[in-house]
């Protein structure tokens, strides 16, 4: 079945440093979604990428979708304490039978040291 | 709109007890799903529904039942609770089920089985 691997599992950074999390799929994806979960909270949708090589930016966050549509990354520039949380990627793909499946990575937990 | 609501927020069960986790959404979303979140395991799909009267199994369905009699409600039933079902349970909904739609998550139910 479809597998989505996400690394690293944990990342500790000093405030102001950059942060990147990577997502890799065992199969070609139709789309990739990114979610953020604050400590004690629930996942909240950040963005979706659907095109090969697509790059989207949200303020200090940059999202990329690989050319082969099998990998993606989230990069945060100059982290702030408000960036603390777990970031999940979720890869979407259609099976041979045409059914759609969205598979979540295990997430990267970001800690920011003030 | 209240979005996705879940009750209860916390629950402690003894092994062998049964209970129902409630989930409701007021956004007229066709698609609803249940996930469980365990440390280091990310979000795993338990059951999902693409519309009223239609349900299907996800990745980890054993020990859980669902039904979808209305568009708004999607309860999750634990038939005979086991310690392995100790987890945080999230209900999610989306407008549809393909690559176009983001998932809206409820606040979660934290379940402990002793």
Interface residues (C-beta under 8 A of the other chain):
Chain A: X6 X9 X30 X31 X33 X35 X41 X42 X43 X44 X45 X48 X50 X88 X90 X92 X100 X102 X104 X105 X106 X107
Chain B: X35 X40 X41 X42 X43 X44 X45 X90 X97 X98 X99 X102 X103 X104 X105 X106 X107 X108
